[in-house]
Amino acid sequence: MQVTSRYFRTTAREALLDEDLRAAMGRAEGGFIDTRKMAVEELENFEEYREFARKTKNHVLAHLDYYLTQFESNVLASGGQVHWAGNGEEVNRIVLDICRRPDIRKITKGKSMVSEESALNAGLEAAGFEVVETDLGEYIIQLARETPSHIIAPAVHKTRQAVTDLFDEHHREAGYSRVVERLDIVNQARQVLRDHFCTADVGITGANFLIADTGSIALITNEGNGDLTANLPNIHVVVTSIEKVIPDMLALGGFLRLLGRSATGQIMSVYTTLFNGPRRIDDLDGPEEFHVVLVDSGRSEILGTQFRDILRCIKCGACMNHCPVYTSVGGHAYGWVYPGPMGSVLTPLMVGQKKAPDLPYACTLNGRCKTVCPVMIPLPDLLREHRNNLVEMGQTGVVQRWGMWLWSIVARKPVLYSMMTSLYVLKLNLLARMVPAFQRGSFKYIPMMGAWTSSRDFPVPQASTFQSQWKKRALHD
């Protein structure tokens, strides 16, 4: 997948002007937040589960080699195969090697964000395979030739009218009529995808969790497409990343109580399925081959840094659902696979900070992402650490570097700070009295504050600083 994260300022500005995008994101935002709140309040010990998940993930990351080796051994014992991929090129090569057989033509895919990292679909299509995404959101964006804009709701940026037009364009030749209502859209997708499920030669899915002591993968969906993709073809390929391993089924139970509530506001997703190797002799269905591709792509390097907390992420999307930046600009503005706060932390680590210099600043540091994260990732702290690194690398602009240098001098000297703020407040108040246009109580423009005044007025401050008002109040009290 092409990385365009370095253009975040431009793409974000364009996204803010897209009325359809703003409408779609506005409708989605409230639903995610409200349903999560209700689902979390229903579970009395939700915070205890969060702490359990944090400690479990930290333990696994501290012993990742042990748990991955255990997982591999148990997959092999169940008749499956494990492949190790160091980067995206290796992912595509491994999957292509599995699929290069005379009788393989069609590949169905369940949602796999890890496969987006290597643009696996494009690689398979270039090799002559027909690839069909079966998650409804992924299917919609495949028809639109776009990438996901959300890790659990890939087509959240699309309006119903846009989906109607897409289906009409791509399904008309097959004899399907134009559909407008939501239920009709879903039913038409089911009809179209049913034939693909039944005629696929290979099914590729991701995995939400890897259970080390059984060699099982846990796949969690709301549509059942993951089960059909995994069970109906003769070959099931799981493309997933190394940090998704957890110790055992007990741990899985704890994470399941967090994932659905955090992601969609459900007590539990509709389909939670464990896959454990290929079909046995007595099994009624299932694949004849079971492959797990374990992807590193820089994660083991992150493990040894101050950013290792991001590897706790269970990809629920709660941070982006509550992020004022993401809900304003959508996912595509971030320029790579992972958007929102977790993407702003993870993307620079995986593609390089020089390719994503603006993402650490795509945040107001309001802290909502940290508050709602089910595994307690301190996302604002990690974004600050990215900013520190960018300054040390000299990747920030000259004006910003000089501005921060001057600010640090002032901020470290309380007397100077008090004097400078008092003078600035006095100047603004004098200007407000002298210029008729400012006497309405706000400024249309202030030098060096164009980023604010270009889109909103700046209120005229009170005649004294906060510190002086606080001192006066303390004296009166």
C-alpha positions as CSV (number, residue, x, y, z in Angstrom):
1,M,0.0,0.0,0.0
2,Q,1.4,3.4,-1.0
3,V,2.3,5.6,2.0
4,T,1.0,9.2,1.7
5,S,1.2,10.1,5.4
6,R,3.7,12.9,4.7
7,Y,0.9,14.8,3.0
8,F,-1.4,14.7,6.0
9,R,-1.8,18.5,6.3
10,T,-3.0,18.7,2.7
11,T,-5.3,15.6,2.7
12,A,-6.8,16.7,6.1
13,R,-7.6,20.1,4.7
14,E,-9.2,18.5,1.6
15,A,-11.2,16.1,3.8
16,L,-12.6,19.0,5.9
17,L,-14.1,20.5,2.7
18,D,-15.8,17.2,1.6
19,E,-19.4,17.5,2.6
20,D,-20.3,13.9,2.0
21,L,-17.4,12.7,4.2
22,R,-18.5,15.1,7.0
23,A,-22.0,13.8,6.8
24,A,-21.0,10.2,6.9
25,M,-18.5,10.7,9.7
26,G,-21.0,12.8,11.7
27,R,-23.6,10.0,11.5
28,A,-21.2,7.3,12.6
29,E,-19.5,9.2,15.5
30,G,-22.5,9.4,17.8
31,G,-23.5,5.7,17.3
32,F,-20.0,4.4,18.3
33,I,-19.7,6.6,21.3
34,D,-23.2,6.1,22.7
35,T,-23.4,2.3,22.3
36,R,-19.9,1.9,23.8
37,K,-20.9,3.9,26.8
38,M,-24.0,1.8,27.5
39,A,-22.2,-1.5,27.0
40,V,-19.3,-0.5,29.3
41,E,-21.7,0.7,32.0
42,E,-23.5,-2.6,31.9
43,L,-20.3,-4.5,33.0
44,E,-19.6,-3.5,36.6
45,N,-16.0,-4.6,36.7
46,F,-15.0,-3.2,33.2
47,E,-11.9,-1.4,34.7
48,E,-10.7,-4.7,36.3
49,Y,-10.9,-6.4,32.8
50,R,-8.9,-3.5,31.4
51,E,-6.2,-3.9,34.0
52,F,-6.2,-7.7,33.4
53,A,-5.8,-7.1,29.6
54,R,-3.0,-4.6,30.2
55,K,-1.1,-7.0,32.4
56,T,-1.7,-10.0,30.2
57,K,-0.4,-8.1,27.1
58,N,2.6,-6.8,28.9
59,H,3.5,-10.3,30.1
60,V,3.2,-11.8,26.6
61,L,5.3,-9.0,25.1
62,A,7.9,-9.6,27.7
63,H,8.0,-13.3,26.7
64,L,6.9,-13.1,23.1
65,D,9.4,-15.6,21.7
66,Y,8.1,-18.2,24.2
67,Y,4.5,-17.8,23.3
68,L,5.0,-17.6,19.6
69,T,7.1,-20.8,19.7
70,Q,4.4,-22.5,21.7
71,F,1.7,-21.3,19.3
72,E,3.7,-22.6,16.3
73,S,4.3,-26.0,18.0
74,N,0.6,-26.5,18.6
75,V,-0.4,-25.4,15.1
76,L,2.0,-28.0,13.7
77,A,0.7,-30.6,16.1
78,S,-2.8,-30.0,14.8
79,G,-1.7,-30.5,11.2
80,G,-1.4,-26.9,10.2
81,Q,1.6,-25.0,8.7
82,V,3.3,-21.8,10.1
83,H,5.1,-19.3,7.9
84,W,7.2,-16.4,9.2
85,A,7.2,-13.2,7.3
86,G,9.7,-10.4,8.1
87,N,8.1,-7.8,5.9
88,G,5.3,-7.2,3.4
89,E,7.2,-8.6,0.4
90,E,7.7,-11.9,2.3
91,V,3.9,-11.9,3.1
92,N,3.0,-11.7,-0.5
93,R,5.6,-14.2,-1.6
94,I,4.4,-16.8,0.9
95,V,0.8,-16.4,0.1
96,L,1.5,-16.5,-3.7
97,D,3.5,-19.7,-3.2
98,I,0.6,-21.3,-1.4
99,C,-1.9,-20.2,-4.2
100,R,0.2,-21.0,-7.3
101,R,-1.5,-24.3,-8.3
102,P,-3.3,-25.1,-11.5
103,D,-6.7,-25.5,-9.9
104,I,-6.7,-22.3,-7.9
105,R,-8.4,-19.3,-9.5
106,K,-10.6,-17.5,-7.0
107,I,-9.7,-16.3,-3.5
108,T,-12.2,-15.0,-1.0
109,K,-10.9,-12.8,1.9
110,G,-12.3,-12.0,5.3
111,K,-11.1,-8.7,6.8
112,S,-7.4,-8.7,7.4
113,M,-5.8,-5.3,8.2
114,V,-2.4,-6.9,8.3
115,S,-2.7,-7.9,4.6
116,E,-3.4,-4.3,3.8
117,E,0.1,-3.5,5.0
118,S,1.6,-5.4,2.1
119,A,-1.2,-4.6,-0.5
120,L,-1.8,-8.4,-0.7
121,N,-4.9,-8.0,-2.9
122,A,-3.0,-6.1,-5.5
123,G,-0.2,-8.7,-5.5
124,L,-2.7,-11.6,-5.9
125,E,-4.6,-9.8,-8.7
126,A,-1.3,-9.0,-10.5
127,A,-0.6,-12.7,-10.5
128,G,-3.9,-13.4,-12.2
129,F,-6.1,-14.5,-9.3
130,E,-9.7,-13.2,-8.7
131,V,-9.8,-11.8,-5.2
132,V,-13.2,-11.0,-3.5
133,E,-13.5,-9.3,-0.2
134,T,-16.4,-10.7,1.8
135,D,-16.8,-8.3,4.7
136,L,-19.5,-5.9,3.6
137,G,-17.4,-2.8,4.3
138,E,-14.3,-4.3,2.6
139,Y,-16.5,-5.4,-0.4
140,I,-17.8,-1.8,-0.8
141,I,-14.4,-0.2,-0.8
142,Q,-13.0,-2.9,-3.1
143,L,-15.7,-1.9,-5.7
144,A,-14.7,1.7,-5.2
145,R,-11.0,0.8,-5.5
146,E,-10.3,2.5,-2.2
147,T,-8.6,1.5,1.0
148,P,-10.2,1.1,4.4
149,S,-10.8,4.3,6.4
150,H,-11.5,2.5,9.7
151,I,-10.1,-0.7,11.2
152,I,-13.5,-2.2,12.1
153,A,-15.8,-0.2,9.7
154,P,-13.8,0.1,6.5
155,A,-16.5,1.9,4.6
156,V,-17.6,4.3,7.4
157,H,-16.8,7.2,5.1
158,K,-19.3,6.2,2.5
159,T,-22.9,7.5,2.4
160,R,-25.8,5.2,1.5
161,Q,-26.2,7.1,-1.8
162,A,-22.6,6.3,-2.7
163,V,-23.0,2.6,-1.9
164,T,-26.2,2.5,-3.9
165,D,-24.4,4.0,-6.9
166,L,-21.5,1.5,-6.6
167,F,-23.8,-1.5,-6.4
168,D,-25.8,-0.2,-9.4
169,E,-22.6,0.2,-11.4
170,H,-21.1,-3.2,-10.6
171,H,-24.2,-5.4,-10.2
172,R,-26.4,-4.2,-13.0
173,E,-24.8,-6.5,-15.7
174,A,-25.5,-9.5,-13.4
175,G,-29.2,-8.6,-13.5
176,Y,-29.6,-6.9,-10.1
177,S,-31.8,-3.9,-9.8
178,R,-30.9,-0.6,-8.1
179,V,-31.4,-0.8,-4.3
180,V,-31.7,2.2,-2.0
181,E,-32.8,0.9,1.5
182,R,-30.1,-0.4,3.9
183,L,-31.7,-3.9,4.2
184,D,-32.0,-4.2,0.4
185,I,-28.3,-3.2,0.0
186,V,-27.2,-5.8,2.5
187,N,-29.4,-8.5,1.0
188,Q,-28.0,-7.8,-2.5
189,A,-24.5,-8.1,-1.2
190,R,-25.3,-11.4,0.4
191,Q,-26.7,-12.7,-2.9
192,V,-23.7,-11.6,-4.9
193,L,-21.2,-13.0,-2.3
194,R,-22.9,-16.3,-1.9
195,D,-21.7,-17.5,-5.3
196,H,-18.2,-16.5,-4.5
197,F,-18.2,-18.3,-1.1
198,C,-19.3,-21.5,-2.8
199,T,-16.8,-21.3,-5.7
200,A,-13.7,-20.1,-3.9
201,D,-10.5,-22.2,-4.0
202,V,-8.7,-20.4,-1.2
203,G,-9.9,-18.4,1.8
204,I,-7.8,-15.7,3.5
205,T,-8.6,-14.3,6.8
206,G,-7.0,-12.3,9.6
207,A,-7.1,-13.3,13.3
208,N,-8.1,-11.3,16.3
209,F,-6.2,-13.5,18.8
210,L,-3.7,-16.4,18.6
211,I,-4.1,-18.8,21.5
212,A,-0.6,-20.1,22.4
213,D,-1.5,-23.2,24.4
214,T,-3.9,-24.7,21.8
215,G,-2.5,-23.3,18.5
216,S,-6.0,-21.9,17.8
217,I,-6.9,-18.6,16.1
218,A,-9.9,-16.6,17.2
219,L,-11.8,-14.9,14.5
220,I,-14.5,-12.4,15.5
221,T,-17.0,-10.9,13.1
222,N,-20.6,-9.7,12.9
223,E,-21.4,-11.0,9.5
224,G,-20.3,-14.6,9.5
225,N,-18.3,-14.0,6.4
226,G,-15.1,-15.0,8.2
227,D,-16.5,-18.5,9.0
228,L,-17.6,-19.0,5.4
229,T,-14.2,-17.8,4.0
230,A,-12.3,-20.1,6.4
231,N,-14.5,-23.2,6.1
232,L,-15.7,-23.6,2.5
233,P,-12.5,-23.4,0.4
234,N,-10.0,-26.3,0.5
235,I,-7.2,-24.0,1.7
236,H,-7.5,-21.5,4.7
237,V,-4.7,-19.0,5.0
238,V,-4.5,-16.8,8.1
239,V,-2.4,-13.6,7.7
240,T,-1.8,-12.0,11.1
241,S,0.8,-10.3,13.2
242,I,3.0,-11.6,15.9
243,E,1.7,-9.4,18.8
244,K,-1.7,-10.9,18.6
245,V,-0.7,-14.0,20.6
246,I,-2.2,-14.5,24.1
247,P,-1.5,-17.3,26.6
248,D,-4.7,-19.4,26.8
249,M,-8.5,-19.6,26.6
250,L,-8.9,-17.9,30.0
251,A,-7.1,-14.8,28.6
252,L,-9.4,-15.0,25.5
253,G,-12.5,-14.8,27.7
254,G,-11.2,-11.6,29.3
255,F,-10.3,-9.9,26.0
256,L,-13.7,-10.9,24.5
257,R,-15.5,-8.9,27.2
258,L,-13.5,-5.9,26.2
259,L,-13.4,-6.1,22.4
260,G,-17.1,-6.0,21.5
261,R,-17.9,-3.3,24.0
262,S,-15.0,-1.1,22.9
263,A,-15.4,-1.7,19.2
264,T,-19.1,-1.6,18.4
265,G,-20.8,-1.3,21.8
266,Q,-21.9,-5.0,21.8
267,I,-21.7,-7.2,24.8
268,M,-20.1,-9.7,22.3
269,S,-19.8,-9.8,18.6
270,V,-22.2,-12.1,16.7
271,Y,-19.6,-14.7,15.6
272,T,-16.7,-15.8,17.7
273,T,-15.0,-18.8,16.1
274,L,-11.9,-20.8,17.0
275,F,-10.0,-22.5,14.2
276,N,-7.5,-25.2,15.0
277,G,-5.8,-26.8,12.0
278,P,-7.3,-28.4,8.9
279,R,-10.3,-30.7,8.7
280,R,-10.0,-34.0,10.6
281,I,-11.3,-37.3,9.3
282,D,-14.6,-37.0,11.3
283,D,-15.2,-33.3,10.6
284,L,-18.1,-32.5,8.3
285,D,-16.5,-29.4,6.9
286,G,-13.4,-27.3,6.9
287,P,-10.3,-26.8,4.8
288,E,-7.8,-29.5,3.8
289,E,-4.9,-27.2,4.4
290,F,-4.4,-24.7,7.2
291,H,-1.7,-22.0,6.9
292,V,-0.8,-19.3,9.4
293,V,1.5,-16.5,8.2
294,L,3.0,-14.6,11.2
295,V,4.0,-11.1,10.2
296,D,6.7,-9.1,11.9
297,S,7.1,-6.0,9.7
298,G,9.1,-4.0,12.3
299,R,7.1,-5.1,15.4
300,S,10.0,-6.9,17.0
301,E,12.0,-3.7,16.7
302,I,9.2,-1.7,18.3
303,L,9.3,-4.2,21.2
304,G,12.6,-2.9,22.3
305,T,11.7,0.8,22.3
306,Q,9.7,3.2,24.5
307,F,6.8,2.7,22.1
308,R,6.2,-1.0,23.0
309,D,2.9,-0.2,24.6
310,I,1.3,0.3,21.2
311,L,1.8,-3.5,20.6
312,R,-0.9,-4.1,23.3
313,C,-3.5,-2.7,20.8
314,I,-6.3,-5.2,20.0
315,K,-7.5,-3.1,17.0
316,C,-11.0,-2.2,18.4
317,G,-11.1,1.3,16.9
318,A,-12.3,2.9,20.2
319,C,-9.6,5.5,20.1
320,M,-10.5,6.8,16.6
321,N,-14.2,6.7,17.4
322,H,-13.6,9.2,20.2
323,C,-11.0,11.3,18.4
324,P,-12.1,14.8,17.3
325,V,-9.4,14.8,14.6
326,Y,-10.3,11.4,13.1
327,T,-14.0,12.1,13.1
328,S,-13.4,15.4,11.3
329,V,-11.1,14.2,8.5
330,G,-11.8,10.4,8.2
331,G,-9.2,7.7,7.8
332,H,-7.8,8.2,4.4
333,A,-6.2,11.5,5.4
334,Y,-3.7,9.6,7.5
335,G,-2.2,8.1,4.4
336,W,-1.7,4.4,5.4
337,V,-3.4,1.4,6.8
338,Y,-4.0,2.5,10.4
339,P,-5.7,5.9,11.0
340,G,-6.7,7.8,14.2
341,P,-4.6,8.0,17.4
342,M,-3.3,4.4,17.2
343,G,-2.3,5.0,13.6
344,S,-0.6,8.2,14.4
345,V,1.6,6.3,16.8
346,L,2.1,3.1,14.8
347,T,2.5,4.4,11.3
348,P,5.7,6.4,11.9
349,L,7.2,3.4,13.6
350,M,6.4,1.0,10.7
351,V,7.1,3.3,7.7
352,G,9.6,5.7,9.2
353,Q,9.1,9.1,10.9
354,K,10.4,10.9,7.8
355,K,7.4,9.5,5.8
356,A,4.9,10.5,8.5
357,P,6.2,13.7,10.1
358,D,2.8,15.3,10.6
359,L,0.9,12.4,12.2
360,P,2.2,12.9,15.8
361,Y,0.7,16.4,15.5
362,A,-2.7,15.1,14.3
363,C,-3.9,15.2,17.9
364,T,-5.3,17.7,20.3
365,L,-3.9,15.7,23.3
366,N,-7.3,15.8,24.9
367,G,-6.7,12.3,26.2
368,R,-10.0,10.7,25.2
369,C,-8.2,7.9,23.3
370,K,-6.3,6.9,26.5
371,T,-9.5,7.0,28.6
372,V,-11.4,4.6,26.3
373,C,-8.5,2.3,25.3
374,P,-9.5,-1.2,26.6
375,V,-5.8,-2.1,27.1
376,M,-4.8,1.2,28.6
377,I,-2.3,2.4,26.0
378,P,-1.1,5.9,26.9
379,L,-1.5,7.2,23.3
380,P,-1.1,10.9,24.1
381,D,2.2,10.1,25.9
382,L,3.5,8.1,22.9
383,L,2.5,11.0,20.5
384,R,4.5,13.4,22.7
385,E,7.4,11.1,22.5
386,H,7.2,11.1,18.7
387,R,7.2,14.9,18.8
388,N,10.3,14.9,21.0
389,N,12.0,12.6,18.5
390,L,11.1,14.8,15.6
391,V,12.6,17.8,17.3
392,E,15.8,15.9,18.1
393,M,16.0,14.7,14.5
394,G,15.6,18.2,13.2
395,Q,12.4,17.2,11.3
396,T,10.4,20.2,12.5
397,G,10.2,23.6,10.7
398,V,12.6,26.4,11.4
399,V,9.8,28.7,12.7
400,Q,8.6,26.0,15.0
401,R,12.1,25.2,16.4
402,W,12.8,28.8,17.1
403,G,9.4,29.4,18.5
404,M,9.8,26.4,20.9
405,W,13.3,27.6,21.9
406,L,12.0,31.1,22.8
407,W,9.0,29.6,24.6
408,S,11.3,27.3,26.7
409,I,13.3,30.3,27.8
410,V,10.2,32.2,28.8
411,A,8.5,29.2,30.4
412,R,11.5,28.4,32.6
413,K,11.5,31.9,34.2
414,P,8.3,32.6,36.1
415,V,8.9,36.4,36.4
416,L,9.6,36.7,32.7
417,Y,6.6,34.5,31.9
418,S,4.3,36.7,34.0
419,M,5.7,39.9,32.5
420,M,5.3,38.7,28.9
421,T,1.7,37.4,29.4
422,S,0.7,40.6,31.1
423,L,2.1,42.7,28.3
424,Y,0.4,40.6,25.7
425,V,-3.0,40.8,27.4
426,L,-2.5,44.5,27.8
427,K,-1.6,45.0,24.1
428,L,-4.7,43.0,22.9
429,N,-7.0,45.0,25.2
430,L,-5.6,48.3,24.0
431,L,-5.9,47.2,20.4
432,A,-9.5,46.2,21.1
433,R,-10.4,49.7,22.4
434,M,-8.5,51.6,19.7
435,V,-9.8,49.7,16.6
436,P,-13.6,49.9,16.0
437,A,-13.7,46.5,14.2
438,F,-12.4,44.8,17.4
439,Q,-14.8,46.5,19.8
440,R,-17.4,43.7,19.2
441,G,-15.3,41.5,21.5
442,S,-13.3,39.4,19.1
443,F,-10.4,39.6,16.6
444,K,-10.7,38.5,13.0
445,Y,-6.9,38.3,12.6
446,I,-3.9,38.3,15.0
447,P,-0.3,38.1,13.7
448,M,1.3,34.7,14.1
449,M,-2.1,33.1,15.0
450,G,-3.4,32.7,11.5
451,A,-4.0,28.9,12.1
452,W,-6.7,30.0,14.6
453,T,-8.1,33.1,13.0
454,S,-8.3,31.7,9.5
455,S,-11.4,29.6,10.6
456,R,-12.7,31.4,13.7
457,D,-12.6,34.6,15.7
458,F,-10.3,35.0,18.7
459,P,-12.1,36.4,21.8
460,V,-10.6,39.6,23.3
461,P,-9.1,38.4,26.6
462,Q,-10.0,39.9,30.0
463,A,-8.0,42.9,31.2
464,S,-5.7,40.8,33.4
465,T,-4.1,37.4,33.2
466,F,-5.3,34.2,34.9
467,Q,-2.5,34.3,37.4
468,S,-3.3,37.8,38.5
469,Q,-7.0,37.0,38.8
470,W,-6.1,33.9,40.8
471,K,-4.0,35.9,43.2
472,K,-6.8,38.4,43.7
473,R,-9.3,35.7,44.4
474,A,-6.9,34.1,46.9
475,L,-6.6,37.4,48.8
476,H,-10.4,37.8,49.0
477,D,-10.8,34.2,50.2
